[in-house]
Amino acid sequence: MLSGTDPGLLGDREVLSMVLPALRADFEAVETYRYVPDAAGGVPLSCPLTVFTGSADPRVGVQEAMAWRELTEGVFSLRVFPGGHFYLGGQVAEVCEAVAENIRVFTGTRVQASAGG
């Protein structure tokens, strides 16, 4: 169980009618898509790539997240945050700062992190 949905939302039929079609499509894409390295001519990305994951994600382990390294010739970094699949919920500010730091490093640009909407 990924434990990411507020139980109050699950009881709201109007919200479910809006969200379920997109959620079903997302799950179908995840279940049916298979990456084929030669489909794009076998050329890896040349851009920097940063992967964020939760230390206790039941769906994607740290080693599985590390496998993204194979998809770029650019700089690769992995950030592991405490928590499961929805690690973001309890540490929005920390994740925003990590994203801003990556932008600063990769672009040499000053970026201010903001956890606000």
Stockholm file with secondary structure:
# STOCKHOLM 1.0

chainA/1-117         MLSGTDPGLLGDREVLSMVLPALRADFEAVETYRYVPDAAGGVPLSCPLTVFTGSADPRVGVQEAMAWRELTEGVFSLRVFPGGHFYLGGQVAEVCEAVAENIRVFTGTRVQASAGG
#=GR chainA/1-117 SS CCCCSCHHHHTCHHHHHHHHHHHHHHHHHHHHCCCCGGGGTTCCBCSCEEEEEETTCSSSCHHHHHGGGGGBSSCEEEEEESSSTTGGGGCHHHHHHHHHHHHHHHHCCCCCCCCCC
#=GC SS_cons         CCCCSCHHHHTCHHHHHHHHHHHHHHHHHHHHCCCCGGGGTTCCBCSCEEEEEETTCSSSCHHHHHGGGGGBSSCEEEEEESSSTTGGGGCHHHHHHHHHHHHHHHHCCCCCCCCCC
//
